[in-house]
């Protein structure tokens, strides 16, 4: 019986060591999303500019859904990329102003420029909860049918755009053409 008592802590230590060893190889930037390949959550909500919108107002083409906030310093890092995409007009960008005050959001957009077709005002964060948002910035790639196809957590830089988003967009557009 004394031998069994000796092995219990050893077995516990080995189990913990295996779990920690496995954790060393996980990518901390990969956060699972339950909404990949599922439709956008239903919503009817105000925009930063005023007025209400719903799913029916979303672009009928592949678009980006970018979660941002006036308090978010990394959002300033991705802002030039979003502005460029908006100016080039190849892909619409919809914003979600997450857990922010309307007046601060308006001031931020006036000061930094507004790359969004419209920006959903999510002051209480409920829409963000429905999306599974961890925090700003996050960017979702949504297809023409309103299905979330890809999610990126952290700033959307030019490198991320070229390496992750462009191939995903090309695949979505190719699928759409082949189904016609």
C-alpha positions, 0 to 999 in steps of 0.5 A: 500500500505504501508503494501505491502512495509513492506512485500517485504523486509521480503519476500526477507529475508526469501527467502535468509535465506532458500537458505543459510540454504539449502546450509549448507547441500550441500557437497562442494566436490561434483562437478557436471560433465556433462560427467558422462556416456558419452564418453571421448572427442575426442582428438589428442594431444601431450604427456609429453614424446613426440609424439601424441596420440588420443582416439585410444591409450587409454587402452581397459580396465577400467582405471584411468585418473588422472589430475595433474601438477608439481605446484600441492602440493596435487598431491604429496599426491596422488602420492604414491597411483598412483605409487602403482596402477601402480606397481601392474598393476591391472588398467592402469593410464593415466595422464593429465598434466594440464596447466603446462610447458613440462619441469617442468612436465618432471622434476617432473616425473623424481624426483617423479617417473612416474606412468602413461602409458602416460601423455597427455600434456595439456599446454593450458588447452583446453583438461581439459576444454573439460573434465570439469576439475576444477583443479588438482588433479582430477581423472576419472574412465573410462570404457573399451569403453572409457565412463567416469563412475566416477569423484573424485575431490581432492587427490586420497588417499588409503581411497578414493581408497578403499571406492569409486573407488574399488566398482565402478570398481567392478560394471563396471567389473560386468556389462561388464561380465554380458553383455558377 
